[in-house]
C-alpha cells in the first residue's frame, strides 16, 4: 500500500528540550527501517545541518526553499542510506528567510508548498525548529501533519509548553475563512517527555501533563507513552555524528537501550510500522 508523505514538525517554544536530537534520531531510525526520510533544518542555529556527515551536498539550502517555494537542488544526501536533509543556510534570527516571509501575506504557505511538491518522494519529512515563537515557526506549524513537542519533565519547562507552545498552535485554530486560505486542519500535538532524570519531581510533572491533556475532550494534545531518558549515549552519538540507535543497540540495566527506546517511539507514532525493525551495516 502506498502512503502519502507524512510531515512531522518538531516544535516547542522552550529551548534546550532536545528538539534537534529528537528530529535527527527519529529520522535516522526511520531511514534504517527502510523509510525514505527528509530532514529539514528550520532552526537558524543550524544544529541539525551539522548533525550528520554529508555524502553529497546540494547547491542550495533552506533559503531557496522559502524564496522560490521550490526544493529543487536544495536536498543534500547524508552518509546514511534513505536519509536526506535540507540544510539551513540562513543563520541568525534576522536573516533572509524572516525578511522574505514578512513581505508575504501568505508566509505560512511557502514551506508547505515546497514540501508538497515532494509528496511521494519521501515517506516522512521531519522539520526541526528554533526554541522560540516566530514567523518561521508558524510556517512549520502549517506545513506539518503532526507536531511533536519535546518537553523536559521540569516545572518551568512544562509551564512554557502549556502557555507558549500550545498557545501558539491554538492561534491557528479554525475560524471563518481560515481553511480557504490554508486548506489544512490544525495539526495535532504529540508531547514527548524528553531528558527524563527519574526524579520525583520529573514523575510529578509528567503525571500532571498527562492528566491535564487527558481531560481535554478534543484530544488535540496527547502525551506519548514513550519517554526518552537522560543518558550519555544520546549526547555521545550526537558528538560522533552517529544515530543513537546505532551507537547503542543493546544496554544492560534498568534503562532501555537507545535502539529499543527509539523503536518504541516509532511504533507509537506510526503503528503501521510495528512489524519493522531497523537494519544497517557498520
ZALUM-935793 format. One line per field, with one value per residue (C-alpha): residue in one letter; x, y, z. Coordinates in pm, 1 decimal. Each point is the difference from the previous one (the first is absolute). Last residue first. Layout:
% residues N
vomar	(a:...)
east	(X:...)
north	(Y:...)
up	(Z:...)
***
This chain:
% residues 282
vomar	(x:x:x:x:x:x:x:x:x:x:x:x:x:x:x:x:x:x:x:x:x:x:x:x:x:x:x:x:x:x:x:x:x:x:x:x:x:x:x:x:x:x:x:x:x:x:x:x:x:x:x:x:x:x:x:x:x:x:x:x:x:x:x:x:x:x:x:x:x:x:x:x:x:x:x:x:x:x:x:x:x:x:x:x:x:x:x:x:x:x:x:x:x:x:x:x:x:x:x:x:x:x:x:x:x:x:x:x:x:x:x:x:x:x:x:x:x:x:x:x:x:x:x:x:x:x:x:x:x:x:x:x:x:x:x:x:x:x:x:x:x:x:x:x:x:x:x:x:x:x:x:x:x:x:x:x:x:x:x:x:x:x:x:x:x:x:x:x:x:x:x:x:x:x:x:x:x:x:x:x:x:x:x:x:x:x:x:x:x:x:x:x:x:x:x:x:x:x:x:x:x:x:x:x:x:x:x:x:x:x:x:x:x:x:x:x:x:x:x:x:x:x:x:x:x:x:x:x:x:x:x:x:x:x:x:x:x:x:x:x:x:x:x:x:x:x:x:x:x:x:x:x:x:x:x:x:x:x:x:x:x:x:x:x:x:x:x:x:x:x:x:x:x:x:x:x:x:x:x:x:x:x)
east	(2864.8:-296.1:-358.0:-340.7:-273.0:-302.6:-334.4:-316.9:-139.5:46.4:-376.8:-8.5:176.0:34.4:-0.5:208.7:255.2:29.9:37.3:274.5:171.1:3.4:105.7:291.1:107.6:20.4:-262.5:85.4:-1.6:348.9:194.7:-35.4:-31.0:-7.4:193.6:186.9:-223.8:-316.1:160.4:61.2:369.2:150.6:255.5:-105.2:-364.8:62.7:176.3:-281.1:-257.4:212.0:51.5:-351.3:-285.9:-296.7:-232.5:-355.5:-246.9:-358.1:-66.1:-187.4:-301.9:-107.5:-298.7:-195.7:-317.6:-148.1:299.8:31.7:288.2:182.8:45.0:20.3:293.7:174.5:-41.4:140.3:307.7:47.2:-35.3:239.0:258.7:-32.3:51.2:321.6:46.5:208.9:-220.2:170.0:-311.9:-370.3:-140.8:-324.7:-190.8:-180.1:-270.6:35.0:-264.3:-187.9:136.3:-133.0:202.4:-199.9:-348.4:56.7:17.2:-309.8:-188.6:222.5:179.8:276.8:326.0:63.8:-46.4:350.4:143.1:-191.7:102.9:367.1:13.6:-238.4:-9.5:353.0:148.6:-174.6:143.4:348.2:-29.7:-117.3:246.7:-76.7:182.7:-243.3:43.9:-285.7:-77.1:-239.0:-195.0:-103.5:247.6:16.6:-221.1:198.5:325.0:-110.0:-85.9:345.8:152.5:-207.8:85.3:-19.3:313.4:203.7:106.4:-144.1:80.3:-217.2:-47.6:-119.4:-118.0:-74.6:195.2:-33.6:-375.7:-72.5:310.2:-197.9:-196.3:325.3:44.0:-365.0:14.0:312.0:-145.5:-357.2:58.7:114.9:-337.3:1.5:356.7:252.6:59.2:90.4:284.0:155.4:-38.4:180.6:287.0:129.6:-120.0:5.1:349.5:125.9:-144.8:155.4:-210.3:59.6:-274.1:74.9:-0.8:-14.4:-82.8:357.5:223.8:288.1:-242.8:-135.6:-73.9:-334.3:-17.9:47.1:-377.7:-176.0:-237.5:-189.7:263.0:78.1:-83.1:169.8:288.5:62.9:-6.2:301.7:160.8:255.9:-53.4:266.6:73.3:121.2:-65.5:98.9:-284.2:-83.8:138.9:-317.6:-199.4:184.1:-51.3:-62.1:-243.9:-241.3:-205.8:221.9:-205.1:57.2:-122.6:-69.3:-63.4:-100.8:196.9:7.8:350.0:-157.0:-257.6:285.5:180.5:-299.5:-89.5:361.6:45.2:-336.3:30.4:359.7:-109.3:-301.0:184.4:-170.5:265.1:-227.2:-363.0:-237.0:-34.8:-6.7:108.3:-227.7:-90.2:-102.9:-148.5:55.4:-300.8:-23.7:19.0:-128.1)
north	(-88.2:-142.6:93.0:-145.9:171.4:-203.9:-22.9:-181.5:301.2:234.5:51.7:108.6:327.0:231.9:-274.1:-233.9:271.8:96.6:-361.1:-42.3:306.0:-154.9:-344.5:137.9:245.6:-294.4:-31.8:107.5:-257.3:-131.7:-136.1:163.5:-103.5:182.4:297.2:199.7:-126.5:106.6:335.4:87.8:91.2:346.9:-81.7:286.7:-83.7:-362.9:104.0:240.2:-276.3:-266.3:213.8:-76.7:227.8:-218.9:21.7:-91.0:-187.9:19.1:309.3:291.9:109.2:343.5:22.7:-254.5:200.9:-65.4:111.7:-190.5:-211.9:329.1:116.0:-350.7:-89.7:329.6:-40.1:-351.7:119.8:276.1:-240.6:-254.8:269.1:132.6:-346.8:-36.5:-253.4:240.4:7.1:201.3:-5.2:-47.9:12.3:192.3:-82.1:305.4:-33.0:210.8:268.9:-84.2:82.6:184.7:300.3:292.5:-149.6:-179.5:328.9:166.6:0.5:-129.2:-326.7:-15.2:160.7:199.3:-328.9:-92.6:307.8:-59.3:-365.1:88.3:286.9:-34.8:-378.9:-60.8:283.2:-136.1:-347.6:145.4:197.6:-301.4:-252.8:-315.0:127.1:39.2:-115.1:120.0:-218.7:186.2:-207.0:62.3:285.4:283.1:237.3:-44.7:36.7:334.3:124.4:-98.7:207.4:305.3:-15.8:-182.4:-131.5:-316.7:-14.7:-264.5:-344.7:-131.9:-372.7:-124.6:-359.3:-245.9:201.1:50.7:-57.9:363.0:203.3:283.6:25.4:91.7:321.4:102.2:-59.5:207.7:299.2:-25.2:152.8:326.5:69.2:375.9:6.0:274.4:-138.5:-334.5:143.6:173.4:-308.6:-207.9:240.9:16.4:177.6:-296.4:-101.8:-259.0:-40.6:-303.9:-255.6:-332.2:-202.3:-359.4:-351.7:-337.1:-313.3:-130.4:180.0:218.8:288.4:108.6:369.0:132.2:360.3:-60.1:23.3:73.9:262.4:285.3:221.5:218.2:-262.7:-305.2:218.9:115.6:-362.4:-114.5:21.8:-186.8:-325.1:-185.8:-363.6:-241.7:223.9:-70.4:8.4:260.1:311.4:103.8:-104.9:258.1:281.9:267.7:150.2:-287.9:-109.4:-301.6:-236.4:-375.4:-217.3:-368.2:-293.7:-288.3:-324.8:-45.1:150.9:320.4:1.7:-43.1:297.6:234.6:-68.5:52.5:329.2:149.9:-100.3:121.2:333.9:47.4:-88.1:225.3:272.9:277.4:48.8:99.0:-365.8:-159.3:-306.5:20.9:-338.7:-30.7:-317.9:-75.7:-175.3:-374.3:-273.5:-347.3)
up	(1003.2:-187.3:80.8:76.5:197.7:108.6:-175.0:109.3:186.9:-296.7:-42.3:365.5:-92.3:299.1:262.2:-216.1:-71.7:367.0:113.4:-262.3:144.2:346.2:-123.5:-202.3:271.0:238.7:269.2:352.0:280.3:-61.1:-295.1:-339.8:-363.0:-335.9:142.0:-267.1:-278.5:183.9:83.2:-365.9:-48.7:-42.9:268.4:226.4:-55.7:95.6:318.9:91.7:-40.4:170.6:310.2:120.6:102.8:-77.7:-304.0:102.2:-220.9:124.4:-210.1:151.8:-204.5:-120.2:-237.7:199.7:-59.6:344.2:199.5:326.5:-126.6:-62.6:356.4:146.1:-224.2:66.2:377.2:-11.4:-187.2:255.6:292.6:-150.8:-68.7:353.3:144.8:-197.9:-282.1:-214.2:-310.9:-275.8:-217.8:69.8:-354.1:-47.0:-318.3:-137.2:-266.2:-314.7:-61.4:-317.1:-346.5:-302.1:111.1:-138.2:-41.1:328.3:186.9:-149.5:328.3:281.1:49.1:261.0:-110.0:317.3:180.5:-116.9:171.3:323.2:8.8:-40.8:244.6:293.3:27.9:-123.9:202.8:309.2:-66.4:-35.6:322.6:200.6:-136.4:-197.1:-311.9:-288.0:-359.5:-222.8:-300.7:-230.7:-253.9:-361.5:-24.3:-253.3:199.7:319.1:-195.0:-146.6:348.2:123.8:-278.5:100.1:366.1:326.5:165.5:39.0:-364.7:-228.3:-141.7:-282.7:-61.1:-341.1:-25.9:-280.3:-254.0:-375.5:21.4:81.8:-82.4:-161.6:323.9:173.3:-197.5:42.5:375.1:39.3:-182.3:129.2:343.9:-156.3:-158.6:54.6:-129.0:79.5:349.8:-156.9:-207.4:300.6:218.2:-267.5:-69.0:354.1:312.6:240.8:-105.2:-243.3:-351.3:-169.5:186.9:-166.8:-166.8:94.6:-140.1:177.1:-202.4:40.0:252.6:-122.3:-29.3:-338.3:-52.4:-126.3:-125.1:-375.7:-49.6:330.8:-142.6:163.5:-169.3:303.4:260.3:-146.8:-121.4:357.9:116.8:-197.4:-343.5:-210.1:186.4:195.7:-92.4:269.9:297.7:359.0:254.6:266.8:-167.4:-183.0:307.5:210.3:-251.1:268.8:-251.5:75.8:-302.1:-68.2:-215.9:21.4:-286.7:52.2:-232.1:227.1:2.8:376.0:-3.5:-132.2:279.8:248.5:-150.7:-6.8:361.4:103.5:-185.5:97.8:364.8:11.3:-146.3:227.3:320.9:255.8:-1.4:-124.2:96.3:-282.8:-92.4:-344.9:-189.2:-306.5:-144.8:-364.9:-140.2:-368.1:-140.5:48.0:-260.7:86.8)
***
